[in-house]
Amino acid sequence: MPHVVIVGGGLTGPAAAFRLKQTAPGVSVTLLEAGGRVGGNVGTELHDGFRVEAGPNGFLDTKPFLPQLCRDLGLAGRLITGRDAARKNRFLYLRGKLHQMPAGPLGLLTSPLLSPRGKWDLFAEPFRRPKRPRHDESVAEFVARRAGKEAARVFADALVTGIHGGDPAELSAAAAFPRLPVLERTYGGVVRGFIKSAKRKKRDALARGEPPPGPPRMWSFREGLQVLTDALAADLGPAVQTGVSVKRITRTPTGWAVHADGRDAWPADAVVLACPAYEQAAMLADLDPPLADLVAGIRYNRIAVVAVGYRQADCPGVPDGFGYIAPQHTRRDLLGVQWCSSIYPDRAPAGHVLWRALCGGVHRGDVLQWDDARLVRAVHAELRLALGVAGDPVFSRVVRWPRAIPQYVVGHLDRVGRIDAAAARHPGLFLTGNAYRGVALGDCAEQGERVAGAVAGFLGRAG
Ligand SMILES: Cc1cc2nc3c(=O)[nH]c(=O)nc-3n(C[C@H](O)[C@H](O)[C@H](O)COP(=O)(O)OP(=O)(O)OC[C@H]3O[C@@H](n4cnc5c(N)ncnc54)[C@H](O)[C@@H]3O)c2cc1C
């Protein structure tokens, strides 16, 4: 029976193992995870009724892979969606004030976030000719070219801050937001592309006899996101070995050997590396130094999650919604705040709220050196300023991510292409995870599924 070793038990690795088990029952799988449990970035903690997500807070259903994985794991009935108010009411903290993110053209027209000139530039987007730039454009360049410098400074920054904790001048538009350049190329403009592709999706759904798709929704579970990775771990059972820190992989006459600390080694016909890029680079260093260098070049930012609980009575007048972003160019002590107990039920005890601040990112990684008390004080000060919170927090929990989210900087897709070409010289070796083709949980589920297909194809051919 061919044997596959998957290294890294976050979401990508277990999703790959699950799909392999389903689609290639003649293949045996071992999943090696350095930590004490499966989940990686995904982790839910319960403290005195405050349900804290240490990493991701939910997933969007913009791609079908993760909703399908939940259904296949039998979790469909346990999914919960973010409240409508959380979808509609999102805020920006700029120039010392909280501003509602405009919804639709009328909201944009009346929003104080842009000057008349900025609005003119934004509304001219559909009339600008499409261009095929000669270089890999940054998010800031792309948005400024299509919609003006102000839209780039306000909205592109907010988007990149909220999703990547990164800098729009550094991140590649094609790598971080692949849909935007595709819409420009296919439809001649981004706004036109959104409208036309939404119409096409609606037509296609109606033709299939399905209801037209609504706006994207955020999902989690009443007991938190860890339900997903716990279910994967339970399904994989003894195939998972935790507490195994893989150090290197080597070729053998018949395939591969995966080496951990000490003398432990696992033989394999195929190896999937689904751990962070810097770990993959270390494992590849002896096998293929140029490939290891390419992988090592993928940078990560630093993030501290600071969860705080308040008495509801101390938070009068805080709007109902998702939370707010403080665009990274403002260099504030926090990048944004998610109002977790407004988004999902069962996040805080009765009469209390639970909020989560994300601090750090590419430009304020220094805050990770602050001790917990200082971080909580800084977050509380920001919340008093932005939201007028009256009393002190009654609960706090700090989680540090020294290497949090991979940054798809300009040139990322070229780097990934060179990594793919180099890895292809090692039949049976597969590199995946959030470092390459998308950082959202939905992207990781997709990558897990795709790598499982590639491994099954390889073993079918090899067998
Ligand atoms: C603070 C934060 C908030 C986020 N918020 C969201 C959000 O709201 N929505 C969203 O969609 N995404 C969010 N993300 C992104 C998303 O959580 C990640 O991209 C995703 O979870 C990554 O999954 P992965 O399996 O690729 O990698 P990881 O979760 O990093 O898993 C890799 C695994 O490999 C293991 N490992 C490492 N080294 C070794 C070794 N030597 N041997 C064996 N195993 C090893 C690790 O222990 C880990 O378990 C967030 C990320 C962070 C950090």
The ligand as a MOL file (V3000), in Angstrom:
LIG
                    3D

  0  0  0     0  0            999 V3000
M  V30 BEGIN CTAB
M  V30 COUNTS 53 58 0 0 0
M  V30 BEGIN ATOM
M  V30 1 C -4.1210 35.9420 14.2470 0
M  V30 2 C -4.6560 35.3560 12.9740 0
M  V30 3 C -5.9510 35.6500 12.5830 0
M  V30 4 C -6.4660 35.1050 11.4050 0
M  V30 5 N -7.7650 35.3580 11.0660 0
M  V30 6 C -8.3170 34.7180 10.0010 0
M  V30 7 C -9.7240 34.7860 9.7680 0
M  V30 8 O -10.4830 35.3930 10.5450 0
M  V30 9 N -10.2170 34.1250 8.6970 0
M  V30 10 C -9.4230 33.3960 7.8470 0
M  V30 11 O -9.9350 32.8230 6.8640 0
M  V30 12 N -8.0780 33.2770 8.0700 0
M  V30 13 C -7.5200 33.9120 9.1270 0
M  V30 14 N -6.1810 33.7550 9.4000 0
M  V30 15 C -5.3530 32.9360 8.4890 0
M  V30 16 C -5.5490 31.4220 8.7000 0
M  V30 17 O -5.8140 31.1650 10.0410 0
M  V30 18 C -4.2940 30.6630 8.2780 0
M  V30 19 O -3.8590 31.0490 6.9890 0
M  V30 20 C -4.5380 29.1490 8.2870 0
M  V30 21 O -5.0780 28.7290 9.5130 0
M  V30 22 C -3.2260 28.4270 7.9850 0
M  V30 23 O -3.4210 27.0380 7.9570 0
M  V30 24 P -2.2250 26.0880 7.5280 0
M  V30 25 O -2.6580 24.6790 7.7700 0
M  V30 26 O -1.7640 26.4100 6.1470 0
M  V30 27 O -1.0060 26.4810 8.4840 0
M  V30 28 P -0.8680 26.4640 10.0730 0
M  V30 29 O -2.1540 26.7210 10.7490 0
M  V30 30 O 0.2920 27.3600 10.3600 0
M  V30 31 O -0.4660 24.9610 10.3870 0
M  V30 32 C 0.8350 24.4820 10.2010 0
M  V30 33 C 1.0970 23.3920 11.2160 0
M  V30 34 O 2.4180 22.8830 11.0070 0
M  V30 35 C 2.9390 22.5600 12.2670 0
M  V30 36 N 4.4180 22.4900 12.1950 0
M  V30 37 C 5.2780 23.5330 12.1430 0
M  V30 38 N 6.5400 23.0630 12.1050 0
M  V30 39 C 6.4700 21.7160 12.0990 0
M  V30 40 C 7.4490 20.6750 12.0730 0
M  V30 41 N 8.7540 20.9520 12.0430 0
M  V30 42 N 7.0260 19.3920 12.1130 0
M  V30 43 C 5.7000 19.0910 12.1640 0
M  V30 44 N 4.7410 20.0380 12.1910 0
M  V30 45 C 5.1120 21.3400 12.1540 0
M  V30 46 C 2.4600 23.6770 13.1790 0
M  V30 47 O 2.5300 23.3060 14.5360 0
M  V30 48 C 1.0340 23.8880 12.6720 0
M  V30 49 O 0.1170 23.1200 13.3850 0
M  V30 50 C -5.6480 34.2770 10.5850 0
M  V30 51 C -4.3330 33.9810 10.9790 0
M  V30 52 C -3.8360 34.5060 12.1720 0
M  V30 53 C -2.4470 34.1610 12.6090 0
M  V30 END ATOM
M  V30 BEGIN BOND
M  V30 1 1 1 2
M  V30 2 1 2 3
M  V30 3 2 2 52
M  V30 4 2 3 4
M  V30 5 1 4 5
M  V30 6 1 4 50
M  V30 7 2 5 6
M  V30 8 1 6 7
M  V30 9 1 6 13
M  V30 10 2 7 8
M  V30 11 1 7 9
M  V30 12 1 9 10
M  V30 13 2 10 11
M  V30 14 1 10 12
M  V30 15 2 12 13
M  V30 16 1 13 14
M  V30 17 1 14 15
M  V30 18 1 14 50
M  V30 19 1 15 16
M  V30 20 1 16 17
M  V30 21 1 16 18
M  V30 22 1 18 19
M  V30 23 1 18 20
M  V30 24 1 20 21
M  V30 25 1 20 22
M  V30 26 1 22 23
M  V30 27 1 23 24
M  V30 28 2 24 25
M  V30 29 1 24 26
M  V30 30 1 24 27
M  V30 31 1 27 28
M  V30 32 2 28 29
M  V30 33 1 28 30
M  V30 34 1 28 31
M  V30 35 1 31 32
M  V30 36 1 32 33
M  V30 37 1 33 34
M  V30 38 1 33 48
M  V30 39 1 34 35
M  V30 40 1 35 36
M  V30 41 1 35 46
M  V30 42 1 36 37
M  V30 43 1 36 45
M  V30 44 2 37 38
M  V30 45 1 38 39
M  V30 46 1 39 40
M  V30 47 2 39 45
M  V30 48 1 40 41
M  V30 49 2 40 42
M  V30 50 1 42 43
M  V30 51 2 43 44
M  V30 52 1 44 45
M  V30 53 1 46 47
M  V30 54 1 46 48
M  V30 55 1 48 49
M  V30 56 2 50 51
M  V30 57 1 51 52
M  V30 58 1 52 53
M  V30 END BOND
M  V30 END CTAB
M  END
